[in-house]
Amino acid sequence: MLKKAALMGLSACIGLTGAISAQAQQAKEQYLPSLVYRTGPFAPSGIGFADGFADYVTLINQRDGGINGVKIRLEECETGYANDRGVECYERLKDRHGGATVVAPLSTGITYALIPRTRADGITMSTMGYGRADAAYGPVLDNVFMVPTTYWSSTTVVMDYIAEQEGGWENLKGKDIVHAYHDSAYGKEPLGVLRHYAEKYGFTLHEMPISPPGVEQRTVWTQVRRIKPDWISLFGWGVMNPTAIRTASSMGIDVSHMIGGIYAAQDDAVKPAGEDAKGYKAVTFHGPGADYPIYEELKEHVYDKDMAAGSGDAKGTIAYNRGLINAGYIVEAWRQAQEMSEKGRPSTREETLKAWQSLDIPEARTKELGMGGLMPPVHITCLDHEGPGMALIQQWNGEAWEQVTEFRKPNKDLVFPMYKASAEAYAKQEGITPKSCD
């Protein structure tokens, strides 16, 4: 009997030791759910982003052994870019493997749906160039970050470029500028900024909504041809973008005076349009192509070891580069969270959020990461969850994107008061008490 009891006690100890060991092993991992859309109508954009995101995480784990020894456990969940599936993914994954501390929804619609949920759960949201632009005003949505820019800031960079091409802001008077846009909240995002500039500088803004999905646009572009605009802003998504470029070009419209928004700047906007897209421009928040040291590191530690997430054909594309830098911002925030708390231990939700609220990645650090010129520097404060908000203009040469400007600062004097007013209206509507940043 005593022997049996002893064996039972030993078994219990072994079981307890095993449980503690499993917990210790799990505690050495930082969990990262990845909401992706590798399927569905927008998969051409989603696949590249998901590959870049995953490959950067693999690089950190393989080359560095994680963040100060803490490896990242990445788990993808397919949303198909559908809001309900995005919410289901979030709810299913958020408490797995020690709990998620940050999530990148990768969709404006999913972002809107998850804002109240992540606030309640204390989980940070990285909404890189999409979602609620007014989340850039930190006191209201203090867990949401628009790093590195917003639709509004990038639109001011577009207007600055147009004014430069016209020889100065004063020369915009009497010009015609068309805003052709996806008839949704997304497509309407830059209207406030464009209307401000039209009133201030005296050009005529023609607002041309295009019904999704935008496969038939001949009527719209016939109207545009009659206007004979000096410049065209294109805020499309998915199949709408190449259809717009192809249709406009077929009607003799100069696509070199067409500038796409952030999500009309990807390869799937131009490649399906073929030769019609040559000369087309777009605004983006990172460098194009693969001529950065990070790609040498990826080749050595990921590609050559057959550990890449995808087939390899997305490398250097706009979507892939966006995945790289989005993962880069998340990893650097965790690195800074460890600096603020304890190195070599996974960061909690509270520690992760605190790090994002003071995230600082200067240009020198982007170079250390092998992403100088690819990843724009960032400095976040309690008040400003966007940071510098820089963007650049690129142009399609028929085979690849060429960068035609350096990173440019947006007109924050214009957009930040707009962020504040919109965010405060949202706070009043939702019963949110803005955080004090004193």
Phi, psi and omega in degrees: 000314179297320179297320180294319179297318180298318179295320178296320179295318178297318179299319179296320179296318179297318179298317180294318179298320179297319179295316179297318179298317179297319179294319180296320179295317179295323182295342180276359180250142174256118187276135180226100174288141182237108178276114187236164171226083177275351178234170177095181186294340182252014182306324179304329175276320186291324182297312181299316180298312181300321179296313180297319179300311182292320182294326178293318178298318178299319178301313181298318180290318185280315183282317188255351186072024182098198179262102185054040178091353179265108180282154181262129177259107182265135177224118180275149173222126185280121179258340186061016182066022180260135184301314183294323178289327177296317178295318180297318177300312181301309183296325182286327187261339194301330183251012180279154171051048178089352175101135175286144176247342180213147177220141175246103187294333177062033180190133178296317180297315179294323177302310179303319182290330185267346183307306181295329181290314180292326176298316180293327183271349181073027181260134179288142175244126174257109182243085192280094177079015178214181179086208181279113178300326183288354173293347176296339175276099190302324185299338183270298179258079191285357176251006183246134185230130184263026181298130003257359180198174179237172174302320185291311179299316181295330177292326176292328176293320176299313181294324177297320179294316179299315179299321178296317180295332180272000178088015178133155182301325183296338181276001176280345181299129179085355179281165176243124178236126179262136169248102178265122191217151172301121187284077182205176178302323178300308183295333181276350185312312186277000187300320179301318179293314182295320179296323177299312181295322180298316180292320184287322188249000169080022174264162179266123178262121179256115183265116187238090178289143178238123183292131176295151003278356175087030180279342178235111186231010188301320181298317180298312185284339171294319176295318180297319179300323178294326180292328185053060185292154175282325180214154178230129172261126181246116176245078181250178179207138178064223185296340180300324186294303179295330178295317179297314181297313182296316181292316179299315181297321181295340179262010177083013179279132183286107183286349176288347175254019174251125181239116181281152173284184185308317183261018165243024184246006184266170183295330180287355174277333189247322185300317179294340181276351177060222183297336180297337184273351183299125181099345179298142180243163177202158177260141177212169186247023178200167180286151177270165173081189185238018183272064180220147182304333180303328181290331175292321178294318178298320180298314184291317190259345184236299186296311184291346178260011180056041181247010180292149185287330185238200183282344179102350183277356180266350183302132178084354177283164180300314181298317180297316180298326178293322176297319178301309186286330177296315176296325179299317178296319181296315180296317180295326176295318177295323178298317179289329176296318178295322178299326182277341184236280183208122178291146176080012177230138177302143181278143177280174177299317181295317180293321179296314180297318179298321179293317178297326183288351174223027183302129182223110178233089180289169182302323179299323180289323178299326178290320177299328180280357182079016184235028174297128183086341176266311181258118178289144178295158185220141171218113184256143174232171176305322184280323190240107181263014174255319186085206183302331176070027187285153178211169180220165177255133177237162181223141180273123183264008182105339179229330183206165175277137174244134179282122183254349172224162170282174172301134180240145177283141177280174176274081182292335177298331177276308191282328185295317174299329176292318175303311185299312182297316181292317180295319180293326176294320178295318180299319179296318180295321185263359180072032180266130175270113181303143179286144176278132179253020179291000000 
